[in-house]
Amino acid sequence: MSLDGASVLVTGGTRGIGRAIALRLVADGASRVTLGYMRNDTAAEEAAGLIRDAGAEPVLVRGNVAEAKTVAKLAATGPFRIVVHNAATGVIRSALETEDKHWDWTLAANARALLSLARATAPQMHEGGAIVAISSLGSQRVLPNYVLIGVSKAALETAVRYLGVELAPRGIRVNCVSGGVVDTEALDWFPNKEQMLASVKRTPAGRLVEPKDMAAAVSFLCSDDAAMICGQTLVVDGGYSLPA
């Protein structure tokens, strides 16, 4: 695919999956990449350096994507051909240990932010543009301590379907990539990290999902080859979710 000098936005774009997506879009031809990030300035500068080395212009925007002022700052660096909402956060606790404030925090950043970004960026998008959200298997399956993030990802996937239908007449595709267990530093926050890493034993593909696998799926959904894919969630898990 060639993005032919396009400008793209990746929230949560300075580490892990987001950084891999940003670099893949540069390899696909993007010449300007806005990287949204929350607070890790060191990781942001490192990611910006990688984008420069790959031949594109990085634009760093620091802030919580759940806040209107951050969304406005991100949108101001557009217009974009591609918008990827990868930023995610959440409180990792069992259901009965959660509080309402944890719900509000998690749902706002992981799901509501997609609608905010779409409202802010889609009006300036031309036909052929694409919006891609990043989800996880917890949207459909019950994982330990994942109730808040799982619910937020289910809401995210539902928002993708609605946006997909609403924006298709404008020539803008909206889809989602749902990853299995992806080997990134985000796993360090899970108390059952070792159990999650051991899931490779039940994954038909024989290995964990890597950030580059997620990036490849995003690249496909942004390409002309995906012109008739609308409002869908593409699962990238090596077959992990299939065995009984």
N, C-alpha and C positions, 0 to 999 in steps of 0.2 A: 504494500500500500504506500502511496505517496501523499503526504499531507501538504506538499507543495508550498513550503514557507508559512504554514498556518500558525496562528497563535492558539495555545491550549492552556487549560487550567486544570491543575490536579490538587485537590485539597488533601491534607495529610501527605504531601508530596515529597517530604525530605528524608523519609526513612522507609525501610522495609518494602512493602508492596507498592506504596505510593511512589517511592523513588524509582523502583523498577519500571513502573508504568510511565513515569515522566521520561526516563531514558529511552524506553521503547518508542514513545511518540516522537522523540527527537530522531531516532534511527529511521522512523517512518517519514521524516521530512519536516517536522515542526521546527520553526526557526525561533520561536519565542515561547517560553514556558513560565507561567505563573505558578509558583509553589506556595500553597497555603500551609501554615504550620502553627502549632500551639505555643510552644515555649522553648524548645531546644535549639538555641542559636548556633551552637557548634555544629550540630547535625545539619542545620539549614545551610550554613556556609559551605560545608563539605558537599552537600547535594548541588548547590549552586556551582561549585567548582567543576563537578562532574558534567553538569549541563554545558558549561562553557567549553570544557575539553571536548565535548561531543559536537561542538559547532553551533550551539544555539544560545540565545540570550535568556538568562534566568531572571525572574522577578520574584523576590521574596515578600510575602505578606504574612505578618505575624498577628495572631489573634484567634479567638474562639469562633469557629464557623457558625455556632448557634446564636451569635450576637449580630444584630442588624448592621452595626458599624463595620464589622469584619466582612460581612457579605458585600457591603457597599464598596469597601476598599478592594476586594477581589474583583468585583464587576468593573470597577473603574480602570483596571488594567487590560480590559478587553477592547473590542469584541473578540469572541472566541469561536473557533470552528468546533473544538472539542471541549467538553466539561466533564471531568471525572470527580465524583464525590467519593473519595476514599477515606477521608478523616473519620475516625471512630474513637469512642471512649466508652466508659461505662463502669458501673460498680459491680464487682464480681462477688456476689453473695448468694446464699440460698434465699428462696422467696420470702420466708418468714423473718429474715434478718434485714430485709430492705426497708427503706423509708421513702416517703413520698418525694422528698427532695432528690433522692437517687434516681427515681423514675423520671422526674422532670429533666434532670441533667442529661441522662442517657438518651431519652427519646428526642430531646431538642437537638443534640449534636448529630445523632446517627440518622434520624429520619426527617424531622422537621426541616433541617438544614437543606435537604435536597429540594424541597419546595421553594425555600427562600432563594437558593441559587438559581433555580429554574426561572423564577419570577424576575430575577435581576439580570439574567444573561440571555435567556431565550429570545426576548424581543429584538435583540441585535444580531442574532444568529441568522445566517443565510441558509438557503436550501442545501441540504447535504451535510448539515451539522449533526452532531451526536452528543448525547448526554449519557454517561454510564455511571451507575452506582455500584459500589462494592458491598456485597453481603456475605453471609456465612451460613453454614449448615444449621446453626442454632435457630434459624428462622423457622425451620420445619421439624427439627429433631430436638429432643430434650437432653441438654448437656448439663453436667454438674455446675452449679453456681452461675449459670448463664441466663437466668430468667429475664433480667432487664435488657441485656444485650440482645437476647433471642427475640424478645417482643419488639425491640426497636428495629431489628433487621426484617422481621415480618412486616412491620409497618412500612419500612423502606421499600420492600418488594411490591407491596400494594400501591404505594405512591408511584413507582415505576410504571405499573400497568396503567394507571389513570393518566399519567403524563404522556405515556406512549401513545395512547389514543388521542389525547387532546392536541399534541404537537405534531403528529404524523401529517395532518393536512398542510402544515407549514414546511414539510420536507425535513423535519428534525426527528431523528430516531432517538428513542429513550429505551435503554435496556439495562440489564444488571448482570454482574458476574458474582457467583457465590462460590467461595473457596472452602475446601476442606481444611484439614489441619495444615497450616502454612508455617514452615520453620522460620520464624522471625523472632526478634527480641520481645515482641508483644506476649509471647508465651510465658515469659518470666513472671507475669502478673498472676498467672493461674496456679492455685495451690496443687492442682493435679497435673502439673506440667509433664512429669515423667510418664504418667499414664497416657497423656495425649501423644507424646512422642512415640510411645510404644504402639500406637495405633497403626504404624507402618506395617505391622505384622498382619493386619487384617485388610490392608489396602491391596486390591488386585494388581495395581500397577507396580507394587513393590517398593515404593518410596513415598515420602511426604511431598506435598505440593510445595513448589518453590515460587518465590516472587515472580520470576521470569515466566512461569506458567500462567499466572494471573495476568501479567502484562500482555502476553500473547493473545489471550482471550479478549482483552480490552481492545487491542489493536484490530482484531478481526471485526468486532462489533462496530468499530469506527470506520471500517472500510466499506467500499462500494459493494463488496461481496455480501455484505449483511444488509443490503438495501431493503429487503422484505422481512427483516426481523424487527418486530415492534412490540415493546412492552414485555419482553421475555426475560427470564432468569436462566443464565447459562451456568450449569454446575461444573466446577473444575475441582475434582476431588480424587482422581485416580480410581474411581469406582468404590470409594470407601463407604458411601451411603447405600450401596445396592445389596450386599449380603444380608440375610435375615439374622 
